[in-house]
Amino acid sequence: MAVEIEKKYRIDKRKLVELTAKLDELGAEFDYENFEENYLHRGGVLDERGAVLRLRKTNRRTTLTYKEKLGFEKDFKHQIEFETDITDVDATENIIQKLGYKLAIVYEKHRKAWRLGKVEVVLDELPFGYYMEIEGEIDEIIKAEKLLNAGDLQTEARGYPRLTTKYGKEKNGVFESRFVKKNVTSG
């Protein structure tokens, strides 16, 4: 069973810039940057288990992920996570729908990721704010937190789906949080 352990922090734009510089200063290995569209499905056995199916589309790949909450230990979220790459998005969406699961949440995110020792550190920008996540074993997360001087940062227990239902907008029964698209006019 694949268990994901992570700690999430709410940050502001200034702290995002500081953390980016600190990661560089510490020699963290930059892994990737991308824009994501996340589509979460719920219903049936997923709801019974506190789980979701997520389709995540990026410029690099599309993945299908199953996540099931296991609980919290202090500020550390534990959840089962299984993920696989998808080559046919339309077929996958049809399978999910035919299994009876409904699209419930859509959110967009800009993400930058680094490897720092034995953890992954990500800095995320969503339409409703900035966040840092550190993923790895608890003792390694604590080490990274100290290196990043992040011990005094506000932790965030809610995942992006719950934050989307709080800060996003409901549209035809689906909660959405998308960046505002700027209209480009030619003149």
Secondary structure, 3 states (H helix, E strand, C coil): CCEEEEEEEEECHHHHHHHHHHHHHCCCEEEEEEEEEEEEEECHHHHHHCEEEEEEECCCCEEEEEEEEEEEECCEEEEEEEEEEECCHHHHHHHHHHCCCEEEEEEEEEEEEEEECCEEEEEEEECCEEEEEEECCHHHHHHHHHHCCCCCCEECCCCHHHHHHHHCEEECCEEEECCCCCCCCCC
